[in-house]
Amino acid sequence: MSGTQESTTDRDELESTLGSFQNSLRGQIEDRRQTIVTIGVAIGVAVAVVAYLLGRRSGRKKSAIIDIRRL
């Protein structure tokens, strides 16, 4: 076996590698979470405004104009 080298990975090396990978992912998630929350709130506000305006328009179409005349 002179041409092959065996690469052994001990537990500490594996834990440190996986730990750094996990910390990297947590950092990326935390960075994007604020953006996702902001976009979600903006979409929610936009939907509420559109629903309000459409309901207001619909209410105007259905309301009748009544003239009161004195006899």
N, CA, C and O atoms as a Tinker XYZ file with bonds, in Angstrom:
   284  protein
     1  N      0.805000   -1.184000    0.000000    73     2
     2  CA     0.000000    0.000000    0.000000    64     1     3
     3  C      0.852000    1.253000    0.000000    63     2     4     5
     4  O      0.575000    2.190000    0.749000    81     3
     5  N      1.813000    1.281000   -0.773000    73     3     6
     6  CA     2.685000    2.439000   -0.795000    64     5     7
     7  C      2.088000    3.578000   -1.623000    63     6     8     9
     8  O      2.459000    4.733000   -1.413000    81     7
     9  N      1.164000    3.289000   -2.570000    73     7    10
    10  CA     0.608000    4.326000   -3.437000    64     9    11
    11  C     -0.631000    5.003000   -2.882000    63    10    12    13
    12  O     -1.044000    6.034000   -3.413000    81    11
    13  N     -1.232000    4.468000   -1.847000    73    11    14
    14  CA    -2.462000    5.066000   -1.318000    64    13    15
    15  C     -2.210000    5.631000    0.065000    63    14    16    17
    16  O     -1.444000    5.078000    0.854000    81    15
    17  N     -2.857000    6.719000    0.336000    73    15    18
    18  CA    -2.784000    7.320000    1.656000    64    17    19
    19  C     -4.167000    7.243000    2.271000    63    18    20    21
    20  O     -5.169000    7.573000    1.638000    81    19
    21  N     -4.200000    6.813000    3.480000    73    19    22
    22  CA    -5.482000    6.767000    4.170000    64    21    23
    23  C     -5.695000    8.088000    4.889000    63    22    24    25
    24  O     -4.823000    8.565000    5.615000    81    23
    25  N     -6.855000    8.664000    4.678000    73    23    26
    26  CA    -7.202000    9.910000    5.339000    64    25    27
    27  C     -8.204000    9.602000    6.429000    63    26    28    29
    28  O     -9.322000    9.162000    6.160000    81    27
    29  N     -7.798000    9.836000    7.647000    73    27    30
    30  CA    -8.706000    9.589000    8.761000    64    29    31
    31  C     -9.178000   10.923000    9.312000    63    30    32    33
    32  O     -8.416000   11.886000    9.411000    81    31
    33  N    -10.420000   10.951000    9.658000    73    31    34
    34  CA   -11.002000   12.153000   10.235000    64    33    35
    35  C    -11.449000   11.816000   11.639000    63    34    36    37
    36  O    -12.265000   10.918000   11.850000    81    35
    37  N    -10.912000   12.535000   12.586000    73    35    38
    38  CA   -11.328000   12.257000   13.951000    64    37    39
    39  C    -12.567000   13.072000   14.309000    63    38    40    41
    40  O    -12.987000   13.957000   13.562000    81    39
    41  N    -13.127000   12.763000   15.436000    73    39    42
    42  CA   -14.393000   13.359000   15.858000    64    41    43
    43  C    -14.279000   14.878000   16.029000    63    42    44    45
    44  O    -15.189000   15.607000   15.633000    81    43
    45  N    -13.210000   15.352000   16.596000    73    43    46
    46  CA   -13.047000   16.787000   16.835000    64    45    47
    47  C    -13.002000   17.568000   15.520000    63    46    48    49
    48  O    -13.601000   18.637000   15.405000    81    47
    49  N    -12.299000   17.032000   14.546000    73    47    50
    50  CA   -12.208000   17.697000   13.244000    64    49    51
    51  C    -13.577000   17.748000   12.569000    63    50    52    53
    52  O    -13.957000   18.766000   11.990000    81    51
    53  N    -14.304000   16.653000   12.648000    73    51    54
    54  CA   -15.641000   16.590000   12.055000    64    53    55
    55  C    -16.585000   17.562000   12.752000    63    54    56    57
    56  O    -17.352000   18.262000   12.091000    81    55
    57  N    -16.535000   17.610000   14.070000    73    55    58
    58  CA   -17.393000   18.534000   14.810000    64    57    59
    59  C    -17.073000   19.982000   14.482000    63    58    60    61
    60  O    -17.985000   20.797000   14.337000    81    59
    61  N    -15.810000   20.312000   14.363000    73    59    62
    62  CA   -15.448000   21.699000   14.062000    64    61    63
    63  C    -15.866000   22.083000   12.649000    63    62    64    65
    64  O    -16.303000   23.208000   12.410000    81    63
    65  N    -15.731000   21.145000   11.712000    73    63    66
    66  CA   -16.138000   21.420000   10.338000    64    65    67
    67  C    -17.646000   21.625000   10.244000    63    66    68    69
    68  O    -18.113000   22.586000    9.634000    81    67
    69  N    -18.402000   20.714000   10.852000    73    67    70
    70  CA   -19.853000   20.831000   10.820000    64    69    71
    71  C    -20.337000   22.042000   11.623000    63    70    72    73
    72  O    -21.320000   22.681000   11.248000    81    71
    73  N    -19.660000   22.353000   12.713000    73    71    74
    74  CA   -20.017000   23.523000   13.507000    64    73    75
    75  C    -19.821000   24.816000   12.741000    63    74    76    77
    76  O    -20.665000   25.710000   12.799000    81    75
    77  N    -18.718000   24.920000   12.027000    73    75    78
    78  CA   -18.487000   26.137000   11.241000    64    77    79
    79  C    -19.496000   26.242000   10.093000    63    78    80    81
    80  O    -19.941000   27.338000    9.754000    81    79
    81  N    -19.852000   25.109000    9.503000    73    79    82
    82  CA   -20.859000   25.104000    8.445000    64    81    83
    83  C    -22.214000   25.548000    9.000000    63    82    84    85
    84  O    -22.918000   26.338000    8.370000    81    83
    85  N    -22.573000   25.044000   10.171000    73    83    86
    86  CA   -23.836000   25.397000   10.790000    64    85    87
    87  C    -23.863000   26.881000   11.163000    63    86    88    89
    88  O    -24.878000   27.547000   10.956000    81    87
    89  N    -22.780000   27.398000   11.702000    73    87    90
    90  CA   -22.715000   28.817000   12.044000    64    89    91
    91  C    -22.819000   29.691000   10.809000    63    90    92    93
    92  O    -23.431000   30.757000   10.853000    81    91
    93  N    -22.232000   29.254000    9.716000    73    91    94
    94  CA   -22.322000   29.992000    8.463000    64    93    95
    95  C    -23.769000   30.054000    7.982000    63    94    96    97
    96  O    -24.245000   31.104000    7.551000    81    95
    97  N    -24.457000   28.926000    8.059000    73    95    98
    98  CA   -25.860000   28.901000    7.642000    64    97    99
    99  C    -26.726000   29.766000    8.544000    63    98   100   101
   100  O    -27.612000   30.473000    8.063000    81    99
   101  N    -26.476000   29.714000    9.852000    73    99   102
   102  CA   -27.254000   30.548000   10.775000    64   101   103
   103  C    -27.061000   32.028000   10.473000    63   102   104   105
   104  O    -28.013000   32.808000   10.527000    81   103
   105  N    -25.849000   32.407000   10.160000    73   103   106
   106  CA   -25.580000   33.803000    9.815000    64   105   107
   107  C    -26.325000   34.233000    8.571000    63   106   108   109
   108  O    -26.872000   35.335000    8.524000    81   107
   109  N    -26.355000   33.382000    7.568000    73   107   110
   110  CA   -27.065000   33.710000    6.336000    64   109   111
   111  C    -28.566000   33.798000    6.571000    63   110   112   113
   112  O    -29.233000   34.670000    6.014000    81   111
   113  N    -29.094000   32.909000    7.385000    73   111   114
   114  CA   -30.528000   32.925000    7.677000    64   113   115
   115  C    -30.893000   34.186000    8.456000    63   114   116   117
   116  O    -31.912000   34.816000    8.173000    81   115
   117  N    -30.079000   34.553000    9.422000    73   115   118
   118  CA   -30.356000   35.761000   10.206000    64   117   119
   119  C    -30.299000   37.004000    9.322000    63   118   120   121
   120  O    -31.101000   37.921000    9.496000    81   119
   121  N    -29.371000   37.044000    8.384000    73   119   122
   122  CA   -29.269000   38.188000    7.483000    64   121   123
   123  C    -30.502000   38.305000    6.596000    63   122   124   125
   124  O    -30.981000   39.411000    6.348000    81   123
   125  N    -31.005000   37.209000    6.130000    73   123   126
   126  CA   -32.150000   37.232000    5.210000    64   125   127
   127  C    -33.486000   37.326000    5.920000    63   126   128   129
   128  O    -34.474000   37.747000    5.320000    81   127
   129  N    -33.534000   36.945000    7.178000    73   127   130
   130  CA   -34.801000   36.965000    7.922000    64   129   131
   131  C    -35.369000   38.380000    7.985000    63   130   132   133
   132  O    -36.570000   38.567000    7.790000    81   131
   133  N    -34.547000   39.356000    8.248000    73   131   134
   134  CA   -35.005000   40.741000    8.335000    64   133   135
   135  C    -35.584000   41.196000    7.003000    63   134   136   137
   136  O    -36.607000   41.881000    6.973000    81   135
   137  N    -34.941000   40.824000    5.906000    73   135   138
   138  CA   -35.433000   41.191000    4.583000    64   137   139
   139  C    -36.767000   40.520000    4.303000    63   138   140   141
   140  O    -37.681000   41.153000    3.776000    81   139
   141  N    -36.886000   39.252000    4.648000    73   139   142
   142  CA   -38.125000   38.517000    4.402000    64   141   143
   143  C    -39.268000   39.109000    5.225000    63   142   144   145
   144  O    -40.382000   39.254000    4.721000    81   143
   145  N    -39.004000   39.450000    6.479000    73   143   146
   146  CA   -40.040000   40.046000    7.322000    64   145   147
   147  C    -40.473000   41.396000    6.768000    63   146   148   149
   148  O    -41.664000   41.708000    6.749000    81   147
   149  N    -39.522000   42.192000    6.321000    73   147   150
   150  CA   -39.846000   43.498000    5.759000    64   149   151
   151  C    -40.704000   43.360000    4.510000    63   150   152   153
   152  O    -41.687000   44.083000    4.350000    81   151
   153  N    -40.343000   42.445000    3.632000    73   151   154
   154  CA   -41.117000   42.229000    2.417000    64   153   155
   155  C    -42.515000   41.721000    2.759000    63   154   156   157
   156  O    -43.493000   42.146000    2.145000    81   155
   157  N    -42.620000   40.821000    3.727000    73   155   158
   158  CA   -43.923000   40.300000    4.138000    64   157   159
   159  C    -44.830000   41.390000    4.682000    63   158   160   161
   160  O    -46.017000   41.429000    4.358000    81   159
   161  N    -44.284000   42.270000    5.500000    73   159   162
   162  CA   -45.073000   43.369000    6.050000    64   161   163
   163  C    -45.515000   44.321000    4.937000    63   162   164   165
   164  O    -46.657000   44.779000    4.929000    81   163
   165  N    -44.623000   44.614000    4.010000    73   163   166
   166  CA   -44.972000   45.510000    2.898000    64   165   167
   167  C    -46.086000   44.911000    2.041000    63   166   168   169
   168  O    -47.004000   45.621000    1.630000    81   167
   169  N    -46.011000   43.617000    1.774000    73   167   170
   170  CA   -47.055000   42.960000    0.988000    64   169   171
   171  C    -48.376000   42.975000    1.753000    63   170   172   173
   172  O    -49.429000   43.209000    1.160000    81   171
   173  N    -48.334000   42.732000    3.046000    73   171   174
   174  CA   -49.546000   42.763000    3.863000    64   173   175
   175  C    -50.214000   44.128000    3.856000    63   174   176   177
   176  O    -51.435000   44.224000    3.733000    81   175
   177  N    -49.423000   45.179000    3.987000    73   175   178
   178  CA   -49.965000   46.540000    3.962000    64   177   179
   179  C    -50.557000   46.845000    2.590000    63   178   180   181
   180  O    -51.624000   47.452000    2.494000    81   179
   181  N    -49.873000   46.428000    1.532000    73   179   182
   182  CA   -50.378000   46.671000    0.182000    64   181   183
   183  C    -51.708000   45.952000   -0.047000    63   182   184   185
   184  O    -52.625000   46.519000   -0.641000    81   183
   185  N    -51.814000   44.716000    0.417000    73   183   186
   186  CA   -53.072000   43.972000    0.264000    64   185   187
   187  C    -54.187000   44.658000    1.045000    63   186   188   189
   188  O    -55.310000   44.758000    0.551000    81   187
   189  N    -53.899000   45.127000    2.248000    73   187   190
   190  CA   -54.910000   45.809000    3.053000    64   189   191
   191  C    -55.381000   47.097000    2.381000    63   190   192   193
   192  O    -56.577000   47.389000    2.383000    81   191
   193  N    -54.465000   47.866000    1.809000    73   191   194
   194  CA   -54.829000   49.111000    1.132000    64   193   195
   195  C    -55.684000   48.824000   -0.104000    63   194   196   197
   196  O    -56.687000   49.498000   -0.340000    81   195
   197  N    -55.290000   47.835000   -0.880000    73   195   198
   198  CA   -56.061000   47.486000   -2.075000    64   197   199
   199  C    -57.460000   47.010000   -1.686000    63   198   200   201
   200  O    -58.439000   47.396000   -2.324000    81   199
   201  N    -57.567000   46.181000   -0.654000    73   199   202
   202  CA   -58.882000   45.698000   -0.209000    64   201   203
   203  C    -59.746000   46.860000    0.272000    63   202   204   205
   204  O    -60.945000   46.898000   -0.006000    81   203
   205  N    -59.152000   47.796000    0.981000    73   203   206
   206  CA   -59.896000   48.962000    1.448000    64   205   207
   207  C    -60.406000   49.788000    0.276000    63   206   208   209
   208  O    -61.572000   50.180000    0.246000    81   207
   209  N    -59.528000   50.050000   -0.689000    73   207   210
   210  CA   -59.927000   50.871000   -1.826000    64   209   211
   211  C    -60.989000   50.180000   -2.686000    63   210   212   213
   212  O    -61.927000   50.827000   -3.150000    81   211
   213  N    -60.845000   48.886000   -2.898000    73   211   214
   214  CA   -61.850000   48.164000   -3.675000    64   213   215
   215  C    -63.185000   48.117000   -2.938000    63   214   216   217
   216  O    -64.234000   48.241000   -3.569000    81   215
   217  N    -63.169000   47.944000   -1.647000    73   215   218
   218  CA   -64.402000   47.938000   -0.860000    64   217   219
   219  C    -65.062000   49.299000   -0.847000    63   218   220   221
   220  O    -66.288000   49.399000   -0.891000    81   219
   221  N    -64.275000   50.328000   -0.787000    73   219   222
   222  CA   -64.806000   51.690000   -0.812000    64   221   223
   223  C    -65.452000   51.993000   -2.158000    63   222   224   225
   224  O    -66.517000   52.607000   -2.224000    81   223
   225  N    -64.796000   51.556000   -3.230000    73   223   226
   226  CA   -65.345000   51.779000   -4.568000    64   225   227
   227  C    -66.647000   51.003000   -4.740000    63   226   228   229
   228  O    -67.621000   51.522000   -5.286000    81   227
   229  N    -66.654000   49.762000   -4.273000    73   227   230
   230  CA   -67.852000   48.935000   -4.377000    64   229   231
   231  C    -68.992000   49.552000   -3.570000    63   230   232   233
   232  O    -70.143000   49.521000   -4.006000    81   231
   233  N    -68.693000   50.098000   -2.431000    73   231   234
   234  CA   -69.713000   50.744000   -1.596000    64   233   235
   235  C    -70.296000   51.971000   -2.258000    63   234   236   237
   236  O    -71.486000   52.249000   -2.116000    81   235
   237  N    -69.477000   52.705000   -2.977000    73   235   238
   238  CA   -69.972000   53.894000   -3.678000    64   237   239
   239  C    -70.902000   53.516000   -4.819000    63   238   240   241
   240  O    -71.883000   54.216000   -5.074000    81   239
   241  N    -70.612000   52.433000   -5.501000    73   239   242
   242  CA   -71.459000   52.009000   -6.608000    64   241   243
   243  C    -72.827000   51.545000   -6.118000    63   242   244   245
   244  O    -73.834000   51.761000   -6.792000    81   243
   245  N    -72.867000   50.913000   -4.953000    73   243   246
   246  CA   -74.117000   50.351000   -4.445000    64   245   247
   247  C    -74.969000   51.378000   -3.719000    63   246   248   249
   248  O    -76.175000   51.170000   -3.583000    81   247
   249  N    -74.403000   52.458000   -3.254000    73   247   250
   250  CA   -75.189000   53.424000   -2.491000    64   249   251
   251  C    -76.040000   54.260000   -3.433000    63   250   252   253
   252  O    -75.604000   54.660000   -4.513000    81   251
   253  N    -77.225000   54.503000   -3.007000    73   251   254
   254  CA   -78.172000   55.269000   -3.815000    64   253   255
   255  C    -78.151000   56.726000   -3.365000    63   254   256   257
   256  O    -77.927000   57.031000   -2.193000    81   255
   257  N    -78.380000   57.581000   -4.286000    73   255   258
   258  CA   -78.488000   59.004000   -3.983000    64   257   259
   259  C    -79.988000   59.302000   -3.869000    63   258   260   261
   260  O    -80.744000   59.098000   -4.819000    81   259
   261  N    -80.390000   59.770000   -2.742000    73   259   262
   262  CA   -81.803000   60.035000   -2.487000    64   261   263
   263  C    -82.000000   61.515000   -2.332000    63   262   264   265
   264  O    -81.323000   62.168000   -1.538000    81   263
   265  N    -82.926000   62.037000   -3.091000    73   263   266
   266  CA   -83.301000   63.448000   -2.986000    64   265   267
   267  C    -84.535000   63.530000   -2.109000    63   266   268   269
   268  O    -85.507000   62.799000   -2.303000    81   267
   269  N    -84.480000   64.404000   -1.172000    73   267   270
   270  CA   -85.651000   64.634000   -0.332000    64   269   271
   271  C    -86.262000   65.949000   -0.768000    63   270   272   273
   272  O    -85.614000   66.995000   -0.732000    81   271
   273  N    -87.519000   65.885000   -1.182000    73   271   274
   274  CA   -88.208000   67.098000   -1.632000    64   273   275
   275  C    -89.325000   67.452000   -0.643000    63   274   276   277
   276  O    -90.019000   66.599000   -0.091000    81   275
   277  N    -89.439000   68.691000   -0.472000    73   275   278
   278  CA   -90.528000   69.159000    0.389000    64   277   279
   279  C    -91.731000   69.470000   -0.488000    63   278   280   281
   280  O    -91.624000   70.059000   -1.563000    81   279
   281  N    -92.811000   69.071000   -0.006000    73   279   282
   282  CA   -94.030000   69.317000   -0.776000    64   281   283
   283  C    -94.714000   70.565000   -0.361000    63   282   284
   284  O    -95.757000   70.911000   -0.917000    81   283
